[in-house]
Amino acid sequence: MSFRRVFLTMRRIMQQLRHDPRTIALLLVVPSALVGLLAWSLVNRPGNFDALGPRLLGVFSLTVMFLVTSVTTLRERTNGTLERLLTMPLAKAELILGYAGAFGVVAIVQSALVSTLSYSWYGLAHQGIPWRISAVALCAGLLGTAFGLALSALAKTEFQAVQFMPAFILPQLLLCGLMVPVAQLPTGMRNVADVLPMTAAVHAITPAQTTSYYAEQFAVMVAYIVVALIAGSTTLRRRTK
């Protein structure tokens, strides 16, 4: 493992993102705008944004990072960029970590921006600790990045990569407790919901829980990130078919 090669990969991805204003807007502007739109739509229903807003911070981060990472990785694979890189002395794990690091930096900026706007302009007042909500948004963004890297290997076109979003994201939206509390789901659905990464993100923002409970939810998210990154490095092909 060469951390220099990981860093060089991170720098290359960051330079590409810097010259892609549409992707930057999707990563930074869209989540902030969506949370602002939610706050505006609930302005006549006091307390609703305070209850729903924090949970959506994690959901938006995971969804956007998953979409952008999967499409970006697939684009480089179909263009032959990944194949050329892997002919060099660059291990697949180093490449995956480089991508994860670059998009991880974006996730940090994204979570900080959305959280700052939520607690200032959007008027979010939440019982939980603000830094914990920012940490959940960051972990959710890293989750989206990790799963986007892993699942991009299963797609052959950018359209197929986008199709993974309803298959991967929408079921989690329905079962994570955002619409119906997990405890009120039928037994079979509750068993599935309990092991979903988005459920851990939603539970980690739930107020009035013990420190050990929050630590458990963060541990679940970190475990999913590690497993997805390992899966991504394992399924990454050296040659484009």
Secondary structure, 3 states (H helix, E strand, C coil): CCHHHHHHHHHHHHHHHHCCHHHHHHHHHHHHHHHHHHHHHCCCCCCHHHHHHHHHHHHHHHHHHHHHHHHHHHHHHHCCHHHHHHCCCCCHHHHHHHHHHHHHHHHHHHHHHHHHHHHCCCCCCCCCCHHHHHHHHHHHHHHHHHHHHHHHHHCCCHHHHHHHHHHHCHHHHHHCCCCCCHHHCCHHHHHHHCCCHHHHHHHCCCCCCCHHHHHHHHHHHHHHHHHHHHHHHHHCCCCCC
